[in-house]
């Protein structure tokens, strides 16, 4: 599919510098731009590439000041990153407007599907499932009994949505996700064995939530595991039973959250962070990658390290930590000199 610079500027409400009729048919990184490609410049450290790229069209910030001429047509917008994201969303809408039920599928007779919905091949939908308008369920998915899926939600290839899970509107569940599986509950017995504790709750996911590929969200022991509106989860994340994640919190890949931990709204959690169970994390907390969180923290704290502590204190401590071999060597020398006296 081809777009002209004029069409792109119209979608983004941007202004054009250069040839409005130049066409693009592919996307590229700015450092890898070729004729016919579209790219963007948002991060200042990539600014030198604006003078070298062969990309036909570059989306840039409104306030970008050029130091010399460029060969690309520029589209100026208030925020290049947001503009490029909007364009990708627009393109994706054009590219994925499937409708209808493909074959073969297995859909229980109790399930009502609006004509705007799409169900891909080899998908199974069990009884008493409620599905909103414009829902897209891609091939090889499993939708368990009593599941609710809100309008505009997309379930991508191979996802497993198990019984009684509730998913809101305009969510994206990426390939390989398992939502609503049993939580990890085992009671130790006197003879050293473990007895399984039934997990009878559900998973409740709000609106505008993204769940990354191969992530898992366990159903609650009792009540609900809750993912509130606007949460964005990266790939390979484990969320245990009865966890609650507040609105607009963003979590990077490989994070593990143990049972019954409550995480506030608008938190930012780096990759490979780990959370012990039964914790309460406040709103606006920022957690660096590979941090181990083992206790409660208040609103708007910044954390790093294992066990986690204040980010500023961690940074100061790390200066001494990396110099520890030199410090020990100096102490040994001082001891030798004192004993020599």
N, C-alpha and C positions, 0 to 999 in steps of 0.2 A: 504494500500500500504506500502511495506517495502523498506527501504533503508539501505545499509551498510555504515559504517563510511568511507570506501574508496570511495563510490559513492558520498557522501556528500562533502568530501574533494575535489573531482574532480570538482564538481559544483562551489565550493568556492575558488578553487586554494589554499587550505589550507594544512598544514602539520599535520600528525597524530602522536599522542603519545598514544600508547596502541594497542588494537586489531583492525586492519583494517577491519576485517570481521564481527564484531559485528553488529547486525541488530536493527533498531528502527522502530516502527510502529505508534507512537503517539508523540505529543508535550506536554511539561509540563513546569511549573515554576521550577526554580532550587531548591526551597525549598520544592517542592512537587514531585520531580523526582522519578520515579519508573523504575524497570527493563523494557527495551524495549522502553523507552522514550528518546526524544531529547530535550535539553534545551540549554540555553546560559548564559554567565556571562559577563555583560558589565558594570554594576554599582558596584563600589568598595565596597559599603556598604553590598552587598550580597556575598562578597568573602568568609566569613566563611562557607557558604553552599556548596562550592566546595568540602570540606572535608567530608561532611555529606550526600550529595545527592546520591540517588540510581539510578539516570539517567544513561543510558548506554552510551550516548554520550553527551558531553558538548562542545559548541563552545566558545572559549575564545580568548582574545586579545593576539597578538603575544608576547607582553612584560610581560605577567603575570608571576610572580615569585612565585613558590610553596614553602610553608614552610614545608610541609610534603607530604606523598604519597596520591594519590586519587585513588578510585576504578573505576572511569569512564574513558572511552576513550576520549581524548581531541583532538579537531581540532583547531589548532591555525591559526588565520587570523589577518590581520592588524586592523580590527575594528569588534568586535564580534556582535555589534548591527546591523551594516550594512550587515554583513554576514548572520545573521539570517533573516533579512528582504529580502535579495536576495533569500534565500532558500524558504521562504514563497511564494514569487512571483513565483518562479519556480513551486512549488507544486500547487499553485492556477491555473497556466496555464494548468497543467496536469488534474486538477480536473474539469475544467469548459470549456472544448473544445467542447461545443455543436454546432451543425450546423443544418440548415434546419428550416422549418416553422412548428411548432406544430399546432394542431387543438383542439378546434376551435379558429380562429382569424378573425379579420376584417381588411383587407388591401386593400386600394383603388387601382384600376387598373392602376393608373398613377405611382405607386411606383415600382421602379426597385430594386431588391435585389440580390446581389452577392451570389454565392453558399457558400461562406465562412461565411455568416451571420447566426444569430440565432434569431428567434422570438418565444417567449413562449406563452403558452395558454392564451386565453382571452385578448390578447393585441389588441388595436385598433390603426391603422395607417391611418390618413386622407390623402387627395389628395395633390399632388405636394411636397411630402416629399422626400428629397435627403439623401440617406444613403450610407456611404462609405463601404469599404471592412472590413470584420472581425468585424463587429458591432454585439454586443449581446444585444438584447432587451428581458428582462425576462418577466415572466407571469404577466398579469393584468396591463400592462403599457398603457398609452394613449399618442400618438404622434400627435399633432395638425397639421393643414394645413400649408404647406410651411416651416416646420421645416427642418433644415440642421444638420446632425449628421456625424462627421468626422470618418475616418477609425480607427478601434481599440477601439472605445468607448464602454463602457458597461453601459447600463441602467438597474438598478436592480428593483426588484419586486415592482409594485404599484406606480412607479414614473409617474408624469404628466408633460409632456413637451408641453407647449401650443403654439399656432400659431406663426410662423415666428421666433421662437427662433433659434439661431445659436450656435451649440456646436462643438468644435474643435476635434482634434484627441487624442486618448488614454486618454480620460477622464473617470471618474467613477462617475455616478449619483446614489446615494444610495437609498434604499427603502423609499417610501413615500415623496420624494422631489416634490415640485411644482415649476416649473420654467416657467416664462413668464406670471404669473397671473397679474391682474390689480394692479397698484400702488394705494396707499391710497391718493387719491386726491379729496378734497371737498372744494368748495368755499363758505364762509359764506355769507348769504343773509341778507337783511335789516330786515326781519321779524324774524330773529333768526334761521332759518333753514339752511340747507347746500345743495348745488347743486353739483352733481357729475361732476368732470372734466374728460373728456375722456382721457384714457391712450393709446396713439396711437403708441408708440415706440416699441422697441424689447429688448430682452436680447441677448448679444453676449458673449460667453464663449470661451476662448482660448484653447490651447493644454495642455495636462497633468494636468488637473484640477480635483480635487476631491471635490464633494459636499456631505456632510454628511447626514445621514438619517433625514427625516422630516424637512429639511431646505427649505426655500422659497426665491426665487429671483424674485422680481417684474419687469415687463417690464417698460420701460421709459414712461414718459408723452409725450416727443418728443425725437427723437434720440435713444440712446441705454443705457441700464444698462450694464456695461462692467466688466467682470472678466478676467483678463489677464492670460497669460501662467503661469503654475506652481503653481497657488493658491491652497491652501489646506483648505477646510472648514469643520469644525466638525459638529456634529449633532445639530439640533434645532437652526439654525442661521437664522435671518431675515435680508434680504438685500432689501432696499426700492428702489423706482424708481430713475433712473439716478445716482445711486451710481457707482463709479469706484474703483476697487481694483487692485493695481499694481502687477507686476510679483513676484512670489515666496513669497507672503505674506501668513502667516499661522494664522488662526483664530480658537480659541477654542469654545466650545459649549456655547449656550445661549447668544451669542452676538447679539445686535440689532443695525443696522446702518440706520439712518434716511435719507430721500431723498436728493440727489444731493451732498452727502459728497464724497470727493475724498481721498482715502488712497493710500499712496505710495508703492513702491516695497520693498520686503524683510523686511516687518514689522512682528512683533510677537505680537499677541493680545490675552490676557488671557480670560478665561471664564467669562460670565456674564457682560462683559464690554458693555457700551452703548455710542452711538454717536449721538449728535444733528445733525440737518440737515445743509447743505450748508457749511461744514467745509473742510479744506485742511490739510491733515496729511502728513508729509514728508516721505522720504525713510528711512528705517532702524529704525523706531520708535518701541520701546518696551513698551507695555502697560500691566500693571498687572491686574489680575482678579478683577472684580467688580468696575473697574474705570469708572467714568462718564466723558466723553470728551465733553466739551462745547465750545471750541475755537480752533483755528488753532495752529499747532505745527510744528517746523522745523525738518529737518533731524536729525536722530540719537539721539533723546531725549528718556529718560526713564520716564514713567509716572505712578502715582498711586494716588488714592483718588478721592473724588467727592466734588467739581469739580476737575478735574485732575490737578496735578502740578508735578514738578520735583521729581523723585523717591528718590533721596538723601535727599532733603528737607523734603519730606514726612516721611522718616524713622527717621530723627532727630526730627521732630515735634511729631511723635508718641510716642517717649520716654517720652516727657513732657505730652502728652495727657493721657497716661495710668497712670501717676502719679498725674493727676490733683486733685483727691480727697484728697491726702496727702498734695498737695500744698495749696489747699483751707483751709484745717484744720490748717496748719501752719500760713496762713495769718489771719485767725480768731483768733488764739491764740495771734498773735502779736498785733492785734487791741484791744483785751481785756486787754493785758498788758499795752498798751499805754493809754487806757481810764482809767485804774486803777490808773495810775500815776496822 
